[in-house]
């Protein structure tokens, strides 16, 4: 990984924005995906829940870094 790319990924504003997106989008997706299972007594599937937060985080991080690199 290049130093420029690493520096962009580590920027606090990029990390914060990606985290906020992940919390909002991940929560919505978890509700859509897991509420029916929880309502039927199956409980939360933790691996799926974690992945559901990781995916929007990585997408938001990638988008922010790509936008900053184009400047």
C-alpha positions in Angstrom: 0.0 0.0 0.0 1.4 3.4 -0.9 2.1 6.0 1.7 -0.4 8.4 0.2 -3.2 5.7 0.3 -2.3 4.8 3.8 -2.4 8.4 4.9 -5.8 9.0 3.4 -7.2 5.9 5.0 -5.9 6.9 8.4 -7.3 10.5 8.3 -9.6 11.1 11.2 -12.3 12.8 9.1 -12.4 9.9 6.7 -12.6 7.3 9.5 -15.3 9.3 11.3 -17.4 9.7 8.2 -17.1 6.0 7.3 -18.0 5.0 10.9 -21.1 7.2 10.9 -22.2 5.7 7.6 -21.6 2.2 8.8 -23.6 2.8 12.0 -26.6 4.2 10.2 -26.6 1.8 7.2 -25.5 -1.2 9.2 -28.3 -0.7 11.7 -30.9 -0.3 9.0 -29.7 -3.5 7.2 -29.5 -5.4 10.5 -33.1 -4.5 11.3 -34.2 -5.6 7.8 -32.2 -8.8 7.9 -32.5 -10.0 11.6 -35.7 -8.7 13.1 -37.8 -11.4 11.5 -35.5 -14.1 13.0 -35.5 -12.4 16.4 -39.2 -12.1 16.4 -39.5 -15.9 15.8 -37.1 -16.6 18.7 -34.0 -17.5 16.7 -31.9 -14.8 18.2 -29.2 -12.6 16.6 -26.7 -14.1 14.2 -23.6 -12.3 15.4 -21.3 -13.1 12.4 -23.9 -11.7 10.0 -24.5 -8.7 12.2 -20.8 -7.8 12.3 -20.5 -8.3 8.5 -23.5 -6.1 8.0 -21.6 -3.2 9.7 -18.3 -3.9 8.0 -19.5 -3.8 4.5 -20.9 -0.2 4.6 -17.9 0.9 6.5 -15.5 -0.4 3.9 -17.6 1.0 1.0 -17.8 4.5 2.7 -14.0 4.3 3.4 -13.3 3.4 -0.2 -15.5 6.1 -1.6 -14.0 8.8 0.6 -10.4 7.8 -0.3 -11.3 7.6 -4.0 -12.8 11.1 -3.9 -9.8 12.5 -2.1 -7.4 10.9 -4.6 -9.2 12.5 -7.5 -8.7 16.0 -6.2 
